[in-house]
Amino acid sequence: MSASIGFGVIGAGRIGQRHARNVAAAIDDAHLVAVFDASEEAARAATFGGAEVEPSVEALLARSDVDAVIIASPTPLHVAHVEAAAAAGKAVLCEKPISLDHAETVRAMRTVAHAGIPFQLGFNRRFDPGIAALAHALFDGEIGTPEAFRSLSSDPAPPPEAYVAVSGGLFVDSAIHDFDLARWMFGEVRRVTALGRVLVEPYFSEHADVDTSIVTLEFESGALGVVQNSRRTRYGYEVRVEALGSDGKLVAEDAFDPKTWRFDERGVHANHVHYFLERFEAAYRLEVQAFVDALKADRAPSPGPVDAIASLRIALAARESVARGAPVDLTTFTAALEAAEGGSA
Ligand SMILES: NC(=O)c1ccc[n+]([C@@H]2O[C@H](COP(=O)([O-])OP(=O)(O)OC[C@H]3O[C@@H](n4cnc5c(N)ncnc54)[C@H](O)[C@@H]3O)[C@@H](O)[C@H]2O)c1
C-alpha cells in the first residue's frame, strides 16, 4: 500500500458523507480521491479535500489511485458493490449489514475470500471509546469469568414507514450491532430467545416488523445475555453495555450532552445525545483509522467476513424466535438455512 491510502466512497448519504469527511480530514495516512452516488448532488456534497465525482461505480473502481473503498450505499446494493470492488482488487470497508439475506451474505463473503482483498464491516460500536475500553478490560480478565452480558439500544424516534419497509426489521437493521458486541465480547451464541412487540407505531406490523424487543442469548461458554431495543425513547439516542463477571462488573455508560445541565426541584438533568452520528462521532473516525492501520500493517482488518455472517445469523434467529414463539438453537437454525439454500455452508 502507498504511504497515504487513496479512498473512494460509494454512496454519499447520511453515513457515506460522514466517512468521506473523515477520510479527507481526520484519518492519518489516508486521503479521499473520488466519490460516486446515484445522486450527483449527494456526491458533490461529499467531495471533501478536493475529491472528484465519478460518473459510475465502474469508473471509480477503475482508478489506480483508489486503493480502498467505503461502501455506504443502500443495503440492497452492498453485495453488488462488494463484488465489483473485489473484482477490481480494492480493499473494502462496507457498512452493515452486507445483505438482509443469508445466502447472499455468504456468497459475498466468499467472493471477498477468493479475491483475497482486505475487508472490514462497519460495526462502528466496537470502536466507541467507552465500549472498546469495556471490551479490552474484559479480555484482560479484569472482571474474571464473564457471566452476563447486557446491551440496550434505542432510537429517539421511529424511522419513517418507507425506511421500515426495506430495513430488514429491527433485528437485522439495528439489534445486529448489539449482537455483534455480544459475540465479540462473550464468544459464540448457542441459543436465541426473542420477544418482539409493536408498541410504538402500527406501521411496523404492516411490514412484519417489531419496534420493541427483548432478546436473551445463551453463549457457548454458558454465560447469558440480554439485548433490549426500542425504536422510540423520546429523550434521545440511548446505548449502554454491561458485562458482569466473577470478579466485578464493567459498564459503558450512555452518552449525555454535558454542555447543559438543568438544575430544578426534580433534580439535575442533562440531555441525551440525540442522533447516532453525534453519539458515535469518535467511533466512525476510529473504525476507519483501524481499517487504514490494518492495511498499512498488512494485517486482516477486523471485524471481518466471519463477523458479518455470524451477527446476521443471530439477527435472523431472533426474528425466527419471535415468529415461532420459542427459543431457536443457532446450530440447527443455520443448518436449516444452509439446507434451504442448497448447502451454502
Ligand atoms: N454503522 C452505522 O452506524 C450505520 C448508520 C447508518 C447507516 N448505516 C448503513 O449505511 C448504509 C447507508 O445508510 P444511510 O443511512 O447513509 O442511507 P442514505 O439513504 O442516507 O444514503 C444512501 C446513499 O446511497 C445513494 N445511492 C442510491 N443508489 C445508489 C447507487 N446505485 N450507487 C451509489 N449510491 C447510491 C443515495 O443517493 C444516498 O445518497 C445502509 O446499509 C445502512 O444500514 C450504518
PDBQT file of the ligand as one rigid body, heavy atoms in Angstrom, charges set to zero:
ROOT
HETATM    1  N1  LIG A 401     -22.879   1.728  11.050  1.00  0.00    +0.000 N 
HETATM    2  C1  LIG A 401     -23.827   2.603  11.276  1.00  0.00    +0.000 C 
HETATM    3  O1  LIG A 401     -23.931   3.162  12.355  1.00  0.00    +0.000 OA
HETATM    4  C2  LIG A 401     -24.763   2.985  10.177  1.00  0.00    +0.000 A 
HETATM    5  C3  LIG A 401     -25.560   4.122  10.325  1.00  0.00    +0.000 A 
HETATM    6  C4  LIG A 401     -26.397   4.485   9.279  1.00  0.00    +0.000 A 
HETATM    7  C5  LIG A 401     -26.462   3.705   8.136  1.00  0.00    +0.000 A 
HETATM    8  N2  LIG A 401     -25.711   2.584   8.043  1.00  0.00    +0.000 N 
HETATM    9  C6  LIG A 401     -25.770   1.752   6.830  1.00  0.00    +0.000 C 
HETATM   10  O2  LIG A 401     -25.221   2.520   5.770  1.00  0.00    +0.000 OA
HETATM   11  C7  LIG A 401     -25.940   2.294   4.570  1.00  0.00    +0.000 C 
HETATM   12  C8  LIG A 401     -26.450   3.638   4.060  1.00  0.00    +0.000 C 
HETATM   13  O3  LIG A 401     -27.313   4.199   5.024  1.00  0.00    +0.000 OA
HETATM   14  P1  LIG A 401     -27.638   5.772   5.067  1.00  0.00    +0.000 P 
HETATM   15  O4  LIG A 401     -28.416   5.965   6.318  1.00  0.00    +0.000 OA
HETATM   16  O5  LIG A 401     -26.408   6.572   4.843  1.00  0.00    +0.000 OA
HETATM   17  O6  LIG A 401     -28.615   5.887   3.806  1.00  0.00    +0.000 OA
HETATM   18  P2  LIG A 401     -28.925   7.174   2.906  1.00  0.00    +0.000 P 
HETATM   19  O7  LIG A 401     -30.202   6.863   2.226  1.00  0.00    +0.000 OA
HETATM   20  O8  LIG A 401     -28.795   8.427   3.705  1.00  0.00    +0.000 OA
HETATM   21  O9  LIG A 401     -27.718   7.177   1.833  1.00  0.00    +0.000 OA
HETATM   22  C9  LIG A 401     -27.601   6.242   0.803  1.00  0.00    +0.000 C 
HETATM   23  C10 LIG A 401     -26.978   6.952  -0.379  1.00  0.00    +0.000 C 
HETATM   24  O10 LIG A 401     -26.765   5.987  -1.405  1.00  0.00    +0.000 OA
HETATM   25  C11 LIG A 401     -27.092   6.616  -2.625  1.00  0.00    +0.000 C 
HETATM   26  N3  LIG A 401     -27.362   5.623  -3.659  1.00  0.00    +0.000 N 
HETATM   27  C12 LIG A 401     -28.554   5.119  -4.096  1.00  0.00    +0.000 A 
HETATM   28  N4  LIG A 401     -28.348   4.273  -5.115  1.00  0.00    +0.000 NA
HETATM   29  C13 LIG A 401     -27.024   4.218  -5.317  1.00  0.00    +0.000 A 
HETATM   30  C14 LIG A 401     -26.198   3.528  -6.246  1.00  0.00    +0.000 A 
HETATM   31  N5  LIG A 401     -26.718   2.697  -7.154  1.00  0.00    +0.000 N 
HETATM   32  N6  LIG A 401     -24.871   3.699  -6.173  1.00  0.00    +0.000 NA
HETATM   33  C15 LIG A 401     -24.321   4.543  -5.244  1.00  0.00    +0.000 A 
HETATM   34  N7  LIG A 401     -25.056   5.247  -4.371  1.00  0.00    +0.000 NA
HETATM   35  C16 LIG A 401     -26.388   5.076  -4.405  1.00  0.00    +0.000 A 
HETATM   36  C17 LIG A 401     -28.280   7.506  -2.320  1.00  0.00    +0.000 C 
HETATM   37  O11 LIG A 401     -28.446   8.521  -3.311  1.00  0.00    +0.000 OA
HETATM   38  C18 LIG A 401     -27.873   8.059  -0.971  1.00  0.00    +0.000 C 
HETATM   39  O12 LIG A 401     -27.125   9.261  -1.092  1.00  0.00    +0.000 OA
HETATM   40  C19 LIG A 401     -27.036   1.286   4.927  1.00  0.00    +0.000 C 
HETATM   41  O13 LIG A 401     -26.591  -0.009   4.587  1.00  0.00    +0.000 OA
HETATM   42  C20 LIG A 401     -27.179   1.396   6.425  1.00  0.00    +0.000 C 
HETATM   43  O14 LIG A 401     -27.585   0.169   7.037  1.00  0.00    +0.000 OA
HETATM   44  C21 LIG A 401     -24.855   2.214   9.027  1.00  0.00    +0.000 A 
ENDROOT
TORSDOF 0
